[in-house]
Amino acid sequence: MKWLELKIDAAPAGLEPVSALLEDLGITGLVIDDEGDFQDFLEHNHAYWDYVDDQLMQEKKGLCRITFYLEDSPDGYNTLAQVRMALSRVKQEHPEYGRLLLTMENMEDADWENNWKQFYKPMEIGDRLIVIPEWESTGVPEGRVALRLNPGLTFGTGSHATTRLCLTALEKHITGGQTVLDLGCGSGILSIAALLLGADRAVACDIDEKCMDVAYENAALNGVGRDRYTVRWGDVVTDQALRQELGGPYDVVVANIVADVIKALASTVRPLVKEGGIFLCSGIIDDRAEEVAQCLRDNGWTIAETRSSEGWFSYLCR
């Protein structure tokens, strides 16, 4: 099995929260290096050096590095996209955490951007959907709704369990004519799928600015115009002006993000959901499923449906 080695450079203040973020995404086996490790190496390995360059000392000052590994597989690249998007959000909210520079060893950027395509094949999801990569010419089976997609480096290919959980729920609850808000939209897969399943109009939002172009391009691939689909950029948790711009309320609000963001949304998303509407949330690792469920209940939500797959949970709330 091939592995991807990834490293995140952070300030000391960012070490614990970024490690927790990775664990929320199901990433374990983290290797932590900090300035103290470097100083310890110098003190206990005099036999291997007699001079340390001042520039190297300066580079190591106040630097922590988190190293982790992902499978070189579809799931690995999906998780990588989730990490990138989560880091983008955290960098904006917490500049004190440092640069949060993400690097990958032994693979050029071009490979990072294209290598995953060899794994990404058409996949049937639920009873009605089939997700087809833009570059595939696969026919559409009878009775299936085709969703054509090129996610680029954003999250949302359909292969990750959290995305499938949401798509399965949308199949059941999009009955025609609804309005949909997609928070943390990534590639736009969930909101575009909702439109193809019969929703009347959708608005999507993500903290990663790159997602705007990707989501609009994927909408166009599926014949969805901007008269029915709007994409916005920003942090809906902290930006009240953005929440007002999103308008609503909506029949369906879906958020496939991470546990901590869902907990934050539990207390802020209610005005965006119509009376009798639903709040569908996913991206919840099993270790935190009950914690998130309790937070939702504490904020007045009733969990009407629970789904789980491969160690991930989704909740449909009213």
Number of C-alpha atoms within 10 A of each C-alpha: 5 9 12 19 16 16 20 20 21 22 19 16 16 22 22 11 12 20 18 15 18 21 15 19 20 16 16 14 9 14 12 15 15 19 18 14 13 14 13 10 12 16 9 9 10 10 7 9 8 8 8 9 7 9 9 9 13 10 10 17 15 15 20 23 22 20 19 19 19 18 15 16 19 19 18 17 26 22 21 23 20 22 20 17 23 21 22 16 16 19 16 14 12 12 13 14 20 19 16 23 14 17 14 16 10 10 12 10 12 8 11 15 12 11 17 18 18 9 12 21 17 22 15 19 19 16 12 17 22 21 23 23 19 17 12 12 9 11 9 16 12 7 10 15 18 21 24 24 28 22 24 19 23 24 27 26 30 27 18 20 20 26 21 21 26 24 22 16 18 21 18 12 16 21 12 13 13 18 25 29 29 24 27 28 30 31 30 32 26 30 32 31 24 26 23 20 22 15 23 16 21 24 24 29 27 25 23 22 16 16 27 21 13 21 30 20 19 21 27 16 15 17 12 17 13 14 8 15 20 19 23 21 17 19 20 23 17 13 11 12 11 16 18 12 10 19 12 17 18 23 21 27 28 22 22 25 24 22 22 17 18 23 18 16 21 22 16 16 17 19 14 20 20 17 12 9 19 23 25 24 28 27 28 29 23 18 14 15 19 13 14 24 23 14 17 21 13 12 14 14 19 16 18 11 12 16 15 17 14 10 13 21 25 29 25 21 20 19
